[in-house]
Amino acid sequence: MLRRTPPVALAAALAAAAVALGGCGGVTTSSTTTPPVIRGTVRIAASSETPSFDPYSAFGASQARYAYDSLVNLAPDGTLVSGLATSWRATATTAGFTLRPGVTCSDGTALTASAVARSLTYAGDLANQLAGAQTVLPNVPFEANADDRTGTVSVTTAAPFPFLTRTVGLLPVVCPAGLGRPHALDRATEGTGPYVLTRYTPGGPYEFTVRDDYSWGPAGATTREPGLPARIVVSVVPQASTAANLLLTGGIDIAGVSGPDRARLTGRGLSTSDVATVVGLTFFNQRPGRTLRDRAVRRALVSALDRQGLANVAVGGTGSPATDFGAEGAVCHADLADANLPTRDATRALRAAGWARSAGGPLAKNGRPLRLRLITSPDLGPTLVSVAELMAREWTALGAEVDLVTESLPALVNAMYQSGDFDVVVGSTPGFALPVGFVPFFSGPAPARGLNFAGVANPEYDALVAEALRATDTTGCGSWNRASAALFRSADALPIAQGRSGVYGHRTTFATTFGGQIVPTSIRLHQ
């Protein structure tokens, strides 16, 4: 059984606000051929400020890669390569890692196996309420142990969990000095990573300085490579249009840009790393007393939608209907939607389920009209309101009475996780790299004990997840994909569109991993 989640309100906000959706990464393509800049400064744009650099907090996790290492690393193609560990092994309930010798923390102390085990234990302790760590770690209790003599760390879980190396192995490791003063991690870094946070300004910018003695990055990467910056300055640039302008004028060197502003960056000599995205994960409220508890109604509503039209609205006319709940490049991603979504004529399906429509009137059953409260928030993405408007028009034409409500993000989270006052919510997918990340949203208890805010109850999905959890790493992908197919067939949720976003570089090249995350040791600045 999956273990208790972090406090629901915070976890809900994290899931609802995860707009930057993931895909496989890559190395930037660029026309840059100029010589490298030795010990230069690279300026990176972030879309939001970082109030805490604690890598286990909800906010610091996104910047952790500059100052903290993990036991293993993701390569741009999604495979695992070395990090703090040179070798690793795993079953469904255990994982073992052998540490690289000679690794030191930023304060100069040697990293030991005991220090790594202590960091894992601290991050996994639910009493510490470390929301950022919980988004990485397994959803089952685990115990970490160490042998300093052999330099090995072992992890044992209380229940099967198939992705131990891709969860425990990817957690940023905090050095003992940081664990001894956890509150100091808001404004300082205590890790083994290639950079150290050397300047913090509320609201930005934030400055990182390179560690010259670093030699244990992904697959043994070092900080001695020509062109690797001596300083990284991260500034807050909330608007994609502003970030695009700054890239074109040389005001910043690296930024992620999505939406229509990408067109302005094409053919301008910028480095580009393409990122697959999924937009608009839609949930249907199946809690007791709600109309969409009826599977036949959910299936009819989904079959009435113009999925290509919705995809075009979601990503500005260039999208295609999503094929899976996660983005291309996610572990176990597959083309599942077309083969499993309901296709029966919606009017006939509703009539068979007892819903009739009088001349000019709404659909009704036993004197009760088909009313839907459809909610979304522009805070989750600029196109989601338009997606919801198109849904409302199509369902109104079918005969439903649709109340379209646009909410602020806090109000949306309240409706999803507290009041439950919605029938359909068009939000953003959490964008998990692993299929297990979706499980608490599609099964288990409803708030306040869990994250299953739509009250999804799909026995076939639950049984297939239980089967998949007993496999190791990607050997269970068949079971995970059959589980997702069961959700599509039951119309428990609907991802709207898959599209592309990008990470762009001015005079720079770099590699990215899942979700467009920049690999710090891959950055090169050119003249």
Number of C-alpha atoms within 10 A of each C-alpha: 13 17 14 16 18 22 17 18 17 14 19 21 17 18 19 21 18 17 20 22 24 28 29 24 26 22 19 20 17 18 13 18 9 10 11 19 18 17 17 16 19 25 22 22 24 21 16 14 19 26 17 21 23 28 29 29 21 23 20 20 22 17 18 22 21 23 28 24 25 26 27 27 25 22 20 19 14 18 10 17 18 23 23 28 25 17 16 19 12 18 18 19 21 21 20 22 23 20 24 20 14 12 20 19 21 22 13 9 13 15 24 25 23 18 20 25 21 20 20 25 16 18 28 25 15 18 9 11 18 20 22 22 27 22 22 21 23 24 22 17 18 20 15 22 18 21 14 14 8 10 17 22 25 19 22 20 18 14 18 23 28 24 25 25 26 22 20 24 29 19 28 27 30 31 25 20 18 18 17 9 10 15 12 16 20 17 18 19 27 25 28 30 30 26 27 23 20 14 14 19 13 11 12 18 18 21 20 23 19 23 19 12 13 22 19 24 24 24 18 14 17 18 22 18 15 14 22 28 27 19 20 23 19 23 21 17 20 13 12 19 17 14 26 25 15 18 23 18 11 14 15 23 25 30 23 24 22 19 19 15 16 18 10 12 19 12 9 11 16 24 26 26 24 22 28 22 29 33 34 30 21 20 24 25 27 22 18 9 9 16 19 23 20 13 16 18 20 23 24 23 22 23 19 19 19 13 19 17 18 25 25 20 21 29 27 13 14 16 22 19 23 27 21 25 31 31 31 24 21 22 22 20 21 20 14 19 20 14 12 16 19 21 16 13 13 22 19 13 18 22 14 11 15 14 21 21 18 9 7 7 12 20 24 19 15 8 9 11 18 21 18 20 16 21 26 29 25 15 20 23 19 13 19 27 25 15 22 27 18 17 24 21 16 17 21 18 12 19 22 21 19 20 15 19 16 17 16 13 18 14 15 27 23 16 17 26 21 16 13 19 16 22 23 24 25 26 30 26 27 24 26 23 24 18 22 19 18 19 16 20 20 24 22 19 17 21 20 13 13 21 28 23 28 27 23 25 19 15 12 15 24 17 12 19 22 16 16 27 21 17 19 19 21 15 13 19 18 14 21 25 22 17 23 26 23 20 23 24 18 21 25 26 24 23 26 32 28 26 24 21 25 23 25 29 31 26 25 24 26 25 23 25 24 27 25 25 21 23 20 23 25 20 21 23 25 21 13
